[in-house]
Amino acid sequence: MRICVLFEGNIYQLRGEFITIHNRMKYMVKDPDLSVSIYVIQSYYDNLTNWIRGNKQIELKKDFCLDGILYHCLYYKRSYLDYFCRSISQRQTTIEAHRVRRFEKLFSGFDLLFSHSLYTGLLALDLKRKKRIPYVMMWHGSSIHTLPFENKTTFSLTKTVLQNANHNFFVSEKLYETAKHIAGSGSDIIGSVSLNGVDTQVYHQYDDEKKKRIATQLHVDLNKKNIAYIGNYLPIKNVHYLPSLFLSVYKACPNTCFHIIGNGNFKNDFLELDLPVVFWGNQLPENMPNLYNCMDLIVLPSKNEGLPMTCLEALSCGTSFVGSRVGGIADAVGINNTIPLTETFEADFANLCIEKLSSTTQISTFLPDKFNIENVVRQEVEVLTAL
């Protein structure tokens, strides 16, 4: 069975959704009954827009290899108008969707299209209508819980792709419920929940000797309590709450060091605060298990989520986690480790972090079997091969 996996991504920023897809591919390509080809579609800005933004032009690689997995790369160009719509007016344009759909002739020989993004879903829908090739959608988070509600066009396109897919996977039950709302009452969509998974051969708890050695290499003081936010500087992640959170924790637990791992203008929010904060920037995937193992607590106070990899990776490394009670976070880490988004959210979130850092009892964390990536992929393949 020839399966084409399609998604939009950035091979120069391997994070979040890219990693969740990559984790699946490491096991899917091993299936002897499948012939899997993977295509990542990436946009780039023209020379004028890069000059205005002060950025360098990216190298347009034909192929990209990660952990022995080959990704075929396709590109489409964005103009300054696209940049204006996305970055200044905070709107996406349907022009970009049409650019992605121009690649459809490359995929007419496959038996099944497995899409992980809206625009590649529209491409798959075109091929289903023209060539009768079935397609399956995997919805990861913002493509369901946020983007459709930003403008009517995206809502309508998402609804169409949902309704016409031969199957839809959702990484949390909450996303599935939101998708049913988008599809509308009386409009059935074929779907099921397929949780994100973690490769436990990569993300696991280190023994004390290895943990001390890695901490020394990374200059992390294990005599202090280390608390980290892992993610990029995005409003939906509630990043503006981080300075207040860290300050509250520091007042109660002064022997604490704070870490921010991700891209964005985090430093500006901490300029007037006298806090011990380490800004790591974006990290390579192979360095993340080391960082998780050196932390005592990971925090994610997001306003909305699907099923973030940070909570699963933290559990797999034996690191405590506190998150907001949104998406599938509570399903992964337990409801007692989450705080609902109420009027007292900020105070309650800080108090739970302080409670965990102040506890003299070693907290046991573990990753439930349902989040083991090998089990996840096995169930997804059963659906794909049945179509």
C-alpha positions, 0 to 999 in steps of 0.5 A: 500500500503506497501511502503519502504523508503530507504536512506543512512544516519547517525543517529548520525549526524542529519542534512541536507538531513536526516532532509529533509527526516525526515520532509517528513516521519512525514506526510507520516506515517500518511496517512491511505492508506499507510503502511510505513517502513523506513530503513536508511543504514549507514556505519562504519569503521573497528577497524583498521581504527578507530584506525588509525583515532583516532575514537571510534567505533559507536554503531550499533543500530538496531532501531532508533526513532526520533519524534515518527518515527521509523527508522530501521538501517542497516550497512555495514563495510568500510575498510582502503582502503575505507577510503583512496579512500574517504578521500585521493584520493577523490573518491568513489568506486563501492564496497560500492554500492555492499555492499548496494545491498546485503540487497535487500532480505529484501525488496522483499515484498513491493509494492513500494520502495522510495529511497533517495540516489544513492546506495539505488537506485541501490538496488531498480533497482535490485529489479525492474528487479528481482521482478518487484517492482516499485521504485521512486527516490528523488534527494536532491542535491549533488547526482545530481549536484556534485557526477556524475561529479566526475568520470565516474562510478558514472555518469553512475550509476546515469544515469541508476537509473534515466532512470529506475525509475518509477518516479524521484523527484527533490528538485529544477528545476535546479536539474531537468535540470541537471538530464536531461543532465546526462540522455542525449539528446533523453533519457526521464526520468519521473520526477517532481520537489518536493520542500523541506518543513518545519514543521512550527509547529517547525520552526516559529517566536518567540514573543519578550518575548520568543526571549529574554528568549532564547537568554539569555539561549544561551548567545546571545547578542541581542544588537548586530547584529548576523550573522550565517553560518549554515552548515559543513566544506565543500569546496562546501559550499565555507567555505574558503570565510567566514573569508573574508566575516566576516571581511568585514562585521565587518569593516562596522558593528563593532557591529556584532557577528558572529556564525558558526553552524556546524562541521569541522575545522572552527577555523583554518581559523580564528586564525589570525583574531581578530573577535568575532566568536562563534563556536557552533559545530553540534547542535541537531535539536530541538535547531535549531529554537532557534538559528534561532530566535536569528540571524539577518542574515543567510548566505550561499555562496555555490558554488552549492546547491539543495534546502538547508533547511537553507534558508527555516528554516530561512524564517520560523523563520522570519530571513533574508537570503543571499545566492549564486544564485545557485540551488533553493535558489533564488526560496525560498528567492527571487532573490534580496537576492542572489548573482550570482557567478561572478568575483565580487561575494565576494564583492557583497555578503559582500555588500548585507550582510552589507546592510541588517545589516545596514538597519533601516527598519525591513525586513519582511520574510515569508515562501511561502505555496509551502514550507509547508511540509504538502502540499509537502508530499500530492503531493508526495503521489499522485504520489506514490499511482498512480503507 
